[in-house]
């Protein structure tokens, strides 16, 4: 199974095409932390993280993990052992909080960019997450909730995403 970013506004899975949004500064093979670019390449996907307090557990074959108050994704270049990994939030470690006030992370799937043996500073926290308005992201791919839920029924743990 392959999720394909056809262009900066279209995500394709089999015969399904979904409107999407990507990083504000487009696509790139060369990424830096905070550059607002979506990484090019073919990547595996991680588990589904969801807000149980806002949404029912979706129908999917992916492993589902409930987002807790203290969950974050490390984007701190000064903590190489935690960089681009799920962490318990801490005041001293810079991170992307998963339990947000807005809707974006009610559903999210980390894209395994710079994931195994991450290289510090070339980018972290690249997710497929929700959008309501298709405004450009900080490097992630955003989908409307109804499309995200359809995607979840189609994909599985062996699915890869092709961003070129």
N, C-alpha and C positions, 0 to 999 in steps of 0.2 A: 504494500500500500504506500502510495506517495502523495503527499500534499505538495502542490506546485504553486509557487507565487508566479503567476503568468506575467503580471506587470504590477506597478505600484498600487493598483486599485482592485486586483482580482486574484483570489485564491481558488485553485481548482483541485477537486478531489473526485476522481472518476468523472461522472457526467455532471457533477454539481459544480457550479461556479458561484462564489460568494464575493460580494463587495467587501473590501478591506482597506485598512490604512497601514502605512509603514513609517519608518523613521523620518523625521523632519528633513534630514539631509540626504535622503535617498539610500541607495544600496552601495556596499563596498566590500572588497576582499580585504582591505586594510582598515582595521578598526582601532579606535582608542577609547578608553573609558570616557563616557560622557559626550561622545561626538555626535550623538543623535542619528547614527547610521544603522541600518539594518544589515547584518552580516550576510555576505554571499557565500553559498556553499550548499552541501547536502548534509543534513544533520538528523540525528535521532531525536525523539521527543522523550520527555520525562513523564511523570505521573500527572494526574489532574488534581489541582488544589481548588477547593470550593468553600464558599461561605455558607455553612449549614444554617446560620441564623437568617439568611436572606433567600436561599434557594434550596430546593429539594436536591437530594443526591441525584445527579443526572444518570440517565441510561447510557452506560458505556462499558466497554471491556477493559478500559484503563484502570489502574489502581487509583482509587479516590482517597484523597487526604483532606480532612477538614482543617481549614485555616483557623488557627488559634491566635489569641491576643499577642503572644510573644514570638510569633514567627516572622522572620525576615530573611532576605536574600542578601548576602554580603557583597558589597561593591567597594570595599575598603582596600586600597592598594597596600596599606600598611599592615594588613593581616593576611599574609600569603597562604597560611594554612586553612583559612576560612573563605578565601576569595572565590566568588561565584558558586557558593554553596548555601543551602538552607541552614539557617542558624537560629538560636534563641536570641532575640533582640537584646542589645546592650547599649548603654549610653556611649561607651568608648569605641564601639565598632560601627563604622558607617554602613548603612544597609538600606535596602528597599523594604519598607514595611508591607507585609502581605494583607493585614487586616486594615483596610483603608476606609475613610469616610465616604469616598465616592464609590461608584459601582465597578470600576475597571477590573478589580481583582476578585469579583464575586466568583468568577471562573478563570482559571489560568493554567496554562501548560508551559513549563520551562522548555525552551529549545536548547538542545545540548551543544550549543556553541561554546567553545573554550571551556569545556566541561570536565573531561578527564585530564588530570594534570594541568590545570589552568595556568596560563601565562598571565602574570600580573600586568594589568594596565591595557590589555587589548580588548576589554569589554566583558561585561557580566550582565546578569538580570535580563536576558533576552527571552521574552515570553510571547505566547499567543494569549491575548487577553481580550476583555470586552471593550467596546466603544459604543457611544450613543450618537456621535456626530461625525465620525470618520476624520477627525482632526489628526494631523501627523503626530506620531509617538516619539518617544526618546530612543527608539531603535527596535521596538517590539512590533508585532503584527496585531492589529485590532480588528475584531469582528463584532457584529451585532449579536445579542444574546440568542435570538432564534436561529441564526446561522451556526453559532458555536454549538448549540445543542444538537443540530443536525450533524455537524462534523463529528461530534462525540460518538454518535451511533455508527459512524462509518469506519473510523480509525481504530487501531489497536496498538499494543505496546511495541510492535515491530514497524509501525509506520515511521517514515522519514519525511522530512520537509526539504524541498529543493527550492532554494532562493538564488536565482541567477539573473 
